[in-house]
Every structure is written in structure tokens, then in C-alpha cells.
Amino acid sequence: MKMTEYWVTSTDNPYDPFSQWDDWYSTDLRLGYNLAAYVARDPDVAALSSDAPPLIQQEVLKNAIDMICQFQLTGREGVYFKRVTRVVDTDSTPVV
């Protein structure tokens, strides 16, 4: 079965949060966004049980990311947050 995974990034971060997490994360922190913590503070994400089905987890994450992107709080002209996706095969490894 295929499932879409979601994450948020900024247009000034050249790294892929799915395949280059360490580089993406350190760049995100250096730029001052701390998007992983921002996502984690969303009340619906924070309340989400790890026992919830993966499709539900991704839908909650998608909604939180869409709210972050809507408000665009980068503080930098011409830089914005955007949702990124990848499709994964839930029976094996990600389909990139």
C-alpha cells in the first residue's frame, strides 16, 4: 500500500527533510526556524497517540503543516514555508 508522508521546510533550506534529515535539521536550526519543534507544538500533533494508524498520523501532520504554511512566519522577505511530500510503500522502503 502506498501512503503520502508530509513535512514542512523553508525555501532557503536546500536540503530534503526526508532524505537529508541531519543536514536539513541543522540548517533549519541555524536559520532560526526550528520547524520540528513548531510542528510538535501543534495541539493536534501533540495529542496524537503513537498508536494511531499511520494514515491518521499523516493527516494530522498535514493539517498542522498547512497551518504553519498559511501564516508564513519566516521573518525574511521572499522566504516562505512550504509543505513537501514523499510517497512511501508501507510494505517496504520509501518510493523517492
N, C-alpha and C positions, 0 to 999 in steps of 0.2 A: 504494500500500500504506500502511496506517496502522500507526503504532508509538506505544507509550506511552513518554514520557520521564519521568524521576523526578528529584526534588531534595528537599532537606530544609530546613525552616525552623523557626522558633520561633513559638509562639503570641503572643509580644509584638512580633513584627515585622509591621507592617501591609502590607508590600509583597510583590508577586508576584515570586518569583525568576526566572520565565520572561519576563515582560513588563516588569518594572521592575528589571532587574538592578542598575543603579548605585545606586538608592535602597535596594534590598534589601540589597546588599552593604555599603554604608556603615553602614546601621542595624545589620546583623549584627555588624560590627566594633565599632561604638560600644557595643553591648550586651555585648561581650566573648566572643562565641561562636566567631567565625572558622570557620564551618561548612565553607566551601570548602576550607580547609586541612585540617580534620578529615577530610573525605571523602577528600582526596588522600593522606592518610597511611595509609588502609586498605591493607594489603598487597596485596590482590587488585586494587584500583583502581590502585595504584602500578605493579604488574606488567603491567597491561593494555596491550597494544600498540594504537597508534592505527590499525593495520591490521586490527584485529579487526572483524568485522561489527557494525554498529550495534545489532542485537538483542542480541548478546553483551555489548557495552559497557553497554547499559542494564540488562541482568540483573545484571551485576557491580555496577553503581552501586546498583541497587535493594537488593541484599543488604547492601551497606555501609551504606546509609541505614537499613535495618531494624535493623541492629545499633546504630547511633547512637541511634535512637529507643527501643530496648529499654532502654538504660542511663540515659537521661534525665539527663544531667549538666549541667543548666542552672544549678543552684545557687540557683534562685529558686522560692519556693513558688508553686504554681499555674501555673507556666510549664513547658511541655514542648515537645520537638521532635516534629515530625510530617512524614510523607512527603507531598509534593504531586506531582501528576501533570498532564500535558497530553498530548493525543493529537495527533500530527503526521502529516501526509501526507508520506511520504518522497519523493514526486514533486514536491512544491511547498512551500508555507509551512505553519506550524503551524495546526491547527484549534483555535481557542480557544473 
